[in-house]
């Protein structure tokens, strides 16, 4: 099998799509098993029990950061009644020592409705794919927060042999 090198991709109007190159890749993973049962936003922790943050420092200001990853969750309805067993996940990023900005939300997307009232586990893998435009050469840091949407939900991050991973890639212009 031979590899084909692509120098340009043309659109229908014969103009050229801009092609980027990957400058660097930072991978991070955690297998820390974290249980939450709060309706307040809670940071997702790493194996050390500290906030799970992943950082990359772009080499030039024209770079973009491509976020790719998967996060493993189980949501559980603990009430024993017919009710919603949903949680929400939020993705944030910050530049340098600045404050975090919300990048993406999976509001009420984790979990299921328990029609039988028997308490139901809902294992899920949330896949992430976002392009961040930063215009900086300062560190770009990503973190995640989760909350239960009502008091009868228990959210478990990373169970058994599951672990969550994220990659940050610098895309050079």
CORLIN-V29292 format. One record per residue. RES is the residue in three letters. PHI is phi in radians with two decimals (* if undefined). PSI is psi in degrees with one decimal (* if undefined). OMEGA is omega in degrees with one decimal (999 if undefined). Layout:
res | phi | psi | omega
RES | PHI | PSI | OMEGA
RES | PHI | PSI | OMEGA
//
This chain:
res | phi | psi | omega
UNK | * | 134.3 | 178.5
UNK | -1.92 | 152.2 | 178.0
UNK | -1.60 | 144.9 | 177.7
UNK | -1.89 | 127.4 | 177.5
UNK | -1.60 | 129.3 | 179.8
UNK | -1.86 | 118.0 | 179.1
UNK | -1.64 | -25.6 | 177.4
UNK | -2.79 | 153.3 | 175.0
UNK | -2.14 | 129.1 | -176.2
UNK | -1.75 | 142.3 | 174.5
UNK | -1.45 | 174.3 | 178.3
UNK | -1.02 | -35.0 | -179.2
UNK | -1.45 | 10.4 | 178.2
UNK | 1.30 | 3.4 | 172.1
UNK | -1.32 | 163.9 | -172.8
UNK | -1.81 | 133.2 | 170.8
UNK | -1.21 | 136.9 | 174.8
UNK | -1.26 | 133.7 | 178.6
UNK | -1.84 | 134.1 | 176.9
UNK | -1.82 | 162.8 | 176.3
UNK | -2.13 | 148.4 | 179.0
UNK | -1.43 | 122.1 | -179.4
UNK | -1.50 | -40.1 | 179.9
UNK | -2.82 | 158.5 | 178.6
UNK | -2.32 | 131.6 | 174.7
UNK | -2.03 | 122.6 | 177.9
UNK | -1.88 | 145.3 | 177.3
UNK | -2.54 | 141.5 | 176.6
UNK | -2.49 | 159.3 | 175.0
UNK | -2.54 | 141.5 | 174.2
UNK | -2.03 | 15.1 | -179.5
UNK | -1.11 | 126.5 | -179.6
UNK | -1.56 | 110.1 | -175.7
UNK | -2.08 | 127.8 | 179.0
UNK | -1.93 | 128.9 | 176.6
UNK | -2.26 | 148.7 | 176.5
UNK | -2.55 | 45.2 | -178.3
UNK | -2.14 | 150.3 | 176.9
UNK | -1.57 | 4.3 | 175.8
UNK | -1.67 | 150.0 | 177.5
UNK | -1.09 | 132.5 | -177.9
UNK | -2.25 | 132.0 | 177.1
UNK | -1.11 | 141.1 | 171.5
UNK | -1.40 | 133.1 | -173.4
UNK | -1.74 | 160.0 | 176.7
UNK | -1.69 | -178.3 | -177.6
UNK | -1.01 | -27.2 | 179.1
UNK | -1.46 | 1.3 | -178.6
UNK | 1.36 | 11.6 | 176.0
UNK | -1.82 | 167.2 | -179.5
UNK | -1.00 | 130.6 | 178.7
UNK | -1.41 | 106.1 | 178.4
UNK | -2.18 | 142.9 | 177.2
UNK | -2.21 | 131.4 | -175.1
UNK | -2.20 | 148.7 | 173.3
UNK | -2.45 | 143.5 | 178.8
UNK | -1.98 | 110.3 | -179.9
UNK | -1.08 | 146.6 | -179.2
UNK | -1.47 | -23.9 | 178.0
UNK | -2.44 | 154.9 | -176.0
UNK | -1.21 | -22.0 | -179.3
UNK | -1.40 | -4.1 | -179.7
UNK | -1.21 | 153.8 | 170.4
UNK | -2.03 | 156.6 | 178.9
UNK | -1.93 | 122.9 | 177.3
UNK | -1.72 | 119.4 | 178.6
UNK | -1.71 | 126.2 | 178.2
UNK | -2.40 | 136.0 | 179.3
UNK | -3.09 | 178.8 | 174.6
UNK | -2.52 | 135.6 | -179.8
UNK | -2.12 | 133.4 | -175.0
UNK | -1.79 | 127.1 | -177.7
UNK | -2.34 | 155.1 | 164.9
UNK | -2.28 | 127.6 | 174.1
UNK | -1.93 | 143.6 | -173.3
UNK | -2.43 | 131.5 | 174.7
UNK | -1.50 | 113.6 | -176.1
UNK | -1.64 | -1.9 | -171.7
UNK | -1.35 | -25.1 | -175.8
UNK | 1.31 | 13.8 | 176.7
UNK | -2.17 | 168.3 | 174.1
UNK | -1.15 | 112.6 | 178.9
UNK | -2.85 | 172.3 | -178.4
UNK | -1.38 | 132.4 | 175.6
UNK | -2.05 | 60.5 | -174.1
UNK | -1.97 | 151.1 | 175.0
UNK | -2.29 | 167.7 | 179.5
UNK | -2.20 | 143.5 | 178.0
UNK | -2.09 | 137.8 | 178.4
UNK | -2.23 | 138.6 | 179.9
UNK | -1.94 | 130.3 | -178.4
UNK | -2.20 | 156.2 | 170.4
UNK | -2.46 | 156.5 | 174.4
UNK | -2.43 | 158.3 | 177.7
UNK | -1.96 | 126.8 | -178.9
UNK | 1.02 | -132.3 | -179.7
UNK | -1.69 | 14.6 | -179.5
UNK | -1.19 | -174.5 | -179.7
UNK | -1.60 | 160.8 | -178.5
UNK | -1.31 | 143.5 | 176.1
UNK | -2.08 | 136.7 | 178.7
UNK | -1.22 | 128.8 | 179.0
UNK | -1.73 | -42.0 | -175.4
UNK | -2.70 | 149.2 | 173.5
UNK | -2.32 | 142.0 | 173.6
UNK | -1.99 | 69.3 | -174.2
UNK | -1.29 | 122.4 | 179.8
UNK | 1.02 | 28.6 | -177.2
UNK | -1.78 | -11.1 | 177.7
UNK | -1.67 | 133.5 | 176.1
UNK | 1.80 | -172.1 | -176.5
UNK | -2.55 | 170.8 | 171.7
UNK | -1.60 | 129.2 | -178.4
UNK | -1.60 | 92.2 | -177.9
UNK | -1.24 | -28.7 | -177.0
UNK | -1.49 | -13.7 | 180.0
UNK | 1.17 | 26.7 | -177.3
UNK | -1.81 | 0.1 | -174.1
UNK | 1.39 | 112.7 | -173.0
UNK | -2.25 | 133.1 | 173.7
UNK | -1.48 | 141.7 | 177.0
UNK | -2.28 | 87.2 | 178.2
UNK | -1.25 | 136.4 | -179.2
UNK | -2.53 | 149.3 | 171.0
UNK | -2.03 | 120.2 | 178.7
UNK | -1.65 | 121.1 | 177.8
UNK | -1.67 | 141.1 | -177.3
UNK | -2.09 | 142.2 | 175.6
UNK | -2.79 | 105.1 | -178.9
UNK | -2.48 | 147.9 | 174.6
UNK | -1.91 | 124.7 | -176.9
UNK | -1.91 | 124.6 | 174.4
UNK | -1.70 | 121.0 | -172.4
UNK | -2.05 | -29.2 | -177.2
UNK | 0.93 | 47.9 | -177.0
UNK | -2.61 | 161.8 | 167.2
UNK | -2.03 | 16.9 | 173.3
UNK | -1.54 | 160.9 | -179.3
UNK | -1.05 | 137.5 | 173.7
UNK | -1.91 | 121.2 | -174.3
UNK | -2.06 | 135.9 | -179.4
UNK | -2.01 | 140.8 | 172.6
UNK | -2.52 | 171.3 | -175.3
UNK | -2.31 | 146.4 | 173.6
UNK | -2.30 | 151.9 | -179.7
UNK | -2.35 | 153.1 | 172.8
UNK | -2.59 | 150.8 | 174.9
UNK | -1.52 | 142.3 | -174.9
UNK | -1.46 | -10.3 | 169.5
UNK | -2.72 | 169.6 | -173.0
UNK | -1.25 | -8.9 | -180.0
UNK | -1.74 | 16.1 | 180.0
UNK | -1.91 | 137.9 | 172.2
UNK | -2.06 | 130.7 | -179.8
UNK | -1.96 | 128.7 | 179.2
UNK | -2.07 | 121.4 | 179.7
UNK | -1.71 | 124.5 | -179.3
UNK | 1.07 | 99.5 | 176.9
UNK | -2.05 | 151.2 | 177.3
UNK | 1.01 | -125.7 | -178.7
UNK | -1.64 | 6.0 | -179.8
UNK | -1.30 | 142.9 | 169.3
UNK | -2.41 | 158.1 | -179.0
UNK | -1.86 | 145.9 | -176.3
UNK | -2.40 | 150.8 | 174.7
UNK | -2.49 | 143.0 | 174.1
UNK | -2.17 | 136.2 | 172.9
UNK | -2.00 | 126.5 | -177.7
UNK | -2.13 | 132.0 | 174.8
UNK | -1.47 | 118.9 | 177.7
UNK | -1.76 | 114.4 | -178.7
UNK | -1.43 | 140.2 | -178.5
UNK | -1.33 | * | 999
//
